C-alpha cells in the first residue's frame, strides 16, 4: 500500500517540496527562536533545501511526464549534494579538527553568495561547523539533515526506478 504512493510522481514531488519547506521552517525556528547560529555548512545545506523545494514544487505543478521525471532526477542530484555537505559536517563533528575551520574557501564563498544579502534571515550564519549545539535522539542537526537528504534521494530514486520498470 505504501509503495503505491511512488506510482504518483507528482504527489511525491509535492511531499518532497513540503518536507523541504518544513525543514527550512524548523531551521528558522532554531535560529530565531532558540538562538542557534548556523555555520557555513548549514547555510550550504539551506541552499540545497531551497533548490530541492523549488525543483520539486515546479515538477509537481506540471502534468507533463518529462518535466516531473526531470524534476526527480534533479531532486536526486541536489539532495545527494546536500547529503554530501551534511556528511562532511557530521564527520567534522565526530572528529573535530584541532584548528577550527569549515573549509572557508568554498563554504565562505557560498555564505557570501548574493542571496545572503537578498534574504539575510535564511542565508546568514557564522557558527563553528564542528560544534554540536542541539541534539534530538542523540543526533545533531547535521546528522538529521543527512538522514533527510538521503530520504529525499531515496524517494526520488524509487519513483525513477518504478517509472522505468513500468515502461
N, C-alpha and C positions, 0 to 999 in steps of 0.2 A: 504494500500500500504506500509506504513512504517513498519507494523508488519511482512510483508513477508521477510524483512531483517533477522529476527530472525529464519527463516527457513533455513538459510545458516550459520550454526555454525562456520565454518572455517572463513568466512568473518567477523563475529562478533569478533572472536578472533584476527584477523588481525587488525581490527579497535581499539580494546582494546589495543593491543600492540602499535599501532601508537599513541594513546592518551597518554599512559604512557610515551612514548619517548618524546612527545611534552611537557608533564608536567615536566619531568626531565630537558628538554632543557630550559623551562621557569624558573625553579629553578636556573639553572646555570646562566641564564641572570640576574636574581635578585641578585644573589650572586656576580658575577664577573663584571657586568657592572654597576648595580645600587649600589652595595656595601653593601647589606644586609647580615648580619652574621646569618647563620642558627643555630637554637638551637638544643639541643639533640633530642627533639621530631621530629623536622623537618628531622633530619638525619634518624630516625627510619622510618618515612614516605617515605623517599627516598629508603631505603632498600625494603620496601613493594612495591613501584612502580617498582623497578628493578626486583623483583621476579615476580610480576604480568606480566610485559612486557616479561620476559623470558618464563614463562609458556604459556602465550597467543601466543607468537611468535612460540614456538615449537609446540603447539597444532594446530596452523593454517597451519603449514607446513605438517602435517600428514593427509593422506587420510583415515586413519582407524577411524571408529566411536568411538571405545573405547578410543582412545588416545584423541580425541578432547572433548569427554564427560568428561573424567578425567580432562582435561585442564580446562573446565568450572567449575567443582567442586573446583579445586584448586584456580582458579581465584576468585571464590566466597569467599572461606575461607580467602585467602590472602587479598582481598580487604576489607573484614569485619575487619580483623586485623588492616589494615591501617586506616579504618574509626574509629575504637576504639581509636587509638592514636590521630587522628585528633580531635575527640570529646573531649578527655581528655584535649588536648591543648586548644580547644575552651572554655571549662569550666574554665581553668586557666586564660584565657584572660578575660572572663566575670566576674569572681570572683577571682581576683588576691590575692594570699596569702600575709600575712604580711612579711613573710620571703621568699625570692625568692629561689625557688627550683623546679627543673624539675623532681624530683624523681631520683637523681643521682645514686641511687643504680642500677636500671635496665637500665635507659637511658644512664648513664655514661658508663656502660659496653658495651652497643651496640655501643656507639660513639667511643669506643676504640677497636672495632672489627678489625680483621686483614685487612679487605678491606679498612679501614681508612688509613692504610699505603700504601696499594697497589694502590688505586685510590684516593689520597687525595683531588683532586679537587671536587669530588662529596660528599664524606663522612666526611668532616671535618667541624666542627662548634663549637660554644661556646656561642651563644647568650642566652638571657633570654626567657624562654618558655612562660611567661605570657605577654611579651611586644608585642605590635602591631606596627610593623614598616611600614606596607604597607597595603592599603585597595583598593578595587575595588567594586564599587556599594554598599558600606557600609560593605562589608565582608572582614575579614582578610584572610591571606594566609591559616591559619588553617581552617577557615570556608569554603573556596573554595575547599580545599583539602578534607574535609569531604564530601562535595557535590559530588565531582568527584569520590571518593571511593565508595560512595553509588550508584552513577550512574553506575559504573562498576559492582558492585554487582548485581544491578537490571537487567542489561543487561544479565549477566551470568544466573541469576535466570529465566528470561523469556525464554532464549534458553533451559535451562534444563526442564522447565515446558512444553514448546511446543514440545520438543522431547519426553517427557514422555506421553503427551496427544496424540501424533501422532502415538504411537505404537499400 
